[in-house]
Amino acid sequence: MPATSASLRTLAFVLAFAVASGCSPRGEQPAATDPEALQVAVGGLLSESAEAWNAGDLDGFLYWYKSGLETTYIGSSGLIHGWDAIRARYAPTFEPGAERDSLRFEGLKTRPLGPGLGLATARYVLFRGDSITSEGVFTLLLEETPEGWRIVHDHSSALAN
């Protein structure tokens, strides 16, 4: 059956609305985060974080956590809300004279969750010389910000030794 002018006008309206609202007629989504780029970015972030930890630089270690109250950390002491509270949790470890073991990360796996969002899992190892003093696993939720990738949630769990 031939299309009527009313149905053509309706189709034209729907297409014009879809284009104006940023949607494509086929429902295409914004470009997702590139998996390889995410792996490289998070690998670099963790490398710099461990270097700051090992140098005794608390603010350098926390640089990769997004500033603000929405950032969260879960560890053995429970749920902590906000960058300032996370900093307060780590501060005693960085006080002059405090004993702090060296840190490294192993087995990093990342995956994009959507545009500008990523998930990372890995293992942390605290060590002194050749001896492992503590180890555990962690999951990070990361957000791509104008400043680069930032941690918005960190859930770290120690493994029994």
C-alpha positions as CSV (number, residue, x, y, z in Angstrom):
1,M,0.0,0.0,0.0
2,P,1.5,3.4,-0.9
3,A,2.5,5.7,1.9
4,T,0.2,8.6,2.6
5,S,1.5,12.1,3.1
6,A,0.4,11.9,6.8
7,S,2.6,8.8,7.4
8,L,5.5,10.4,5.5
9,R,5.1,13.6,7.7
10,T,5.0,11.4,10.8
11,L,8.2,9.5,9.7
12,A,9.9,12.8,8.9
13,F,9.0,14.2,12.3
14,V,10.3,11.1,14.1
15,L,13.6,11.1,12.2
16,A,14.0,14.9,12.8
17,F,13.3,14.4,16.5
18,A,15.8,11.6,16.8
19,V,18.5,13.6,15.1
20,A,17.8,16.7,17.2
21,S,17.9,14.8,20.4
22,G,21.2,13.2,19.6
23,C,19.8,9.7,18.9
24,S,20.4,7.8,15.7
25,P,17.5,6.0,14.1
26,R,19.3,2.7,14.8
27,G,19.8,3.5,18.5
28,E,23.6,3.7,18.5
29,Q,25.2,4.6,21.8
30,P,28.1,6.9,22.5
31,A,31.5,5.4,21.9
32,A,32.4,3.0,24.7
33,T,35.7,3.2,26.6
34,D,38.5,1.4,24.6
35,P,39.5,-1.7,26.6
36,E,43.2,-1.5,25.7
37,A,43.4,2.2,26.6
38,L,41.7,1.5,29.9
39,Q,44.2,-1.2,30.8
40,V,47.1,1.1,30.0
41,A,45.7,4.0,31.9
42,V,44.9,2.0,35.0
43,G,48.2,0.2,34.9
44,G,50.0,3.6,34.8
45,L,47.7,5.0,37.6
46,L,48.5,2.0,39.9
47,S,52.2,2.2,39.1
48,E,52.4,5.9,40.1
49,S,50.3,5.2,43.1
50,A,52.7,2.4,44.3
51,E,55.7,4.7,43.6
52,A,54.1,7.4,45.8
53,W,53.3,4.9,48.6
54,N,56.9,3.6,48.5
55,A,58.2,7.2,48.6
56,G,56.1,8.0,51.6
57,D,54.0,10.5,49.6
58,L,50.4,10.3,51.0
59,D,48.9,12.9,48.7
60,G,50.7,11.3,45.7
61,F,49.2,7.9,46.7
62,L,45.7,9.4,46.9
63,Y,46.0,11.6,43.8
64,W,44.2,9.1,41.8
65,Y,41.1,9.0,44.0
66,K,38.4,11.4,42.9
67,S,38.1,14.4,45.2
68,G,34.7,14.7,46.9
69,L,32.2,13.1,49.2
70,E,31.0,10.6,46.6
71,T,34.3,8.7,46.6
72,T,34.1,5.6,48.8
73,Y,36.5,3.0,50.2
74,I,35.7,-0.4,51.8
75,G,38.3,-2.2,53.7
76,S,38.8,-4.0,57.1
77,S,37.5,-0.9,58.9
78,G,34.3,-0.7,57.0
79,L,32.8,1.8,54.6
80,I,34.4,5.2,54.3
81,H,32.8,8.1,52.5
82,G,34.8,11.0,50.9
83,W,38.3,11.8,49.9
84,D,39.1,13.6,53.1
85,A,38.0,10.6,55.2
86,I,40.0,8.2,53.0
87,R,43.0,10.4,53.5
88,A,42.5,10.3,57.3
89,R,42.3,6.5,57.2
90,Y,45.7,6.3,55.5
91,A,47.4,9.3,57.2
92,P,48.8,7.3,60.3
93,T,50.7,5.0,57.9
94,F,52.5,8.0,56.4
95,E,53.4,9.8,59.6
96,P,57.2,10.4,60.2
97,G,58.7,7.3,61.8
98,A,55.7,5.1,60.9
99,E,56.6,1.6,59.7
100,R,55.2,1.2,56.2
101,D,56.0,-1.8,54.0
102,S,56.6,-1.5,50.3
103,L,53.7,-1.9,47.9
104,R,53.2,-3.5,44.5
105,F,50.2,-4.5,42.4
106,E,49.9,-7.7,40.5
107,G,47.5,-9.3,38.0
108,L,45.6,-6.2,36.8
109,K,42.5,-6.9,34.8
110,T,40.3,-4.1,33.5
111,R,37.1,-3.8,31.6
112,P,35.0,-0.9,30.4
113,L,31.5,-0.6,31.9
114,G,30.3,2.1,29.6
115,P,31.5,5.4,28.2
116,G,33.9,6.9,30.8
117,L,33.5,4.1,33.4
118,G,35.8,1.2,34.1
119,L,36.3,-1.7,36.5
120,A,39.7,-2.9,37.6
121,T,40.6,-5.9,39.7
122,A,44.0,-6.9,40.9
123,R,46.1,-8.0,43.9
124,Y,48.0,-5.8,46.2
125,V,51.2,-7.0,47.9
126,L,52.8,-5.4,50.9
127,F,56.4,-6.6,51.4
128,R,59.5,-6.1,53.3
129,G,62.6,-7.3,51.6
130,D,61.8,-10.8,50.3
131,S,58.9,-11.3,52.8
132,I,55.3,-10.6,52.0
133,T,53.8,-9.0,55.1
134,S,50.2,-8.6,53.8
135,E,48.3,-9.2,50.5
136,G,44.8,-9.0,49.3
137,V,42.6,-8.3,46.3
138,F,40.8,-5.2,45.3
139,T,38.1,-3.9,42.9
140,L,38.2,-0.3,41.7
141,L,35.4,1.6,40.0
142,L,37.0,4.3,37.9
143,E,35.5,7.4,36.2
144,E,37.1,9.3,33.3
145,T,37.2,12.9,34.3
146,P,38.7,16.0,32.6
147,E,41.8,15.4,34.7
148,G,42.0,11.7,33.6
149,W,40.9,8.5,35.2
150,R,40.0,8.7,38.9
151,I,39.0,6.1,41.4
152,V,35.5,6.6,42.7
153,H,35.2,3.4,44.7
154,D,37.8,1.1,46.1
155,H,36.9,-2.2,47.8
156,S,40.0,-3.9,49.2
157,S,40.1,-7.2,51.1
158,A,43.1,-8.8,52.8
159,L,43.7,-12.4,52.2
160,A,44.4,-14.7,55.1
161,N,48.1,-15.5,55.5
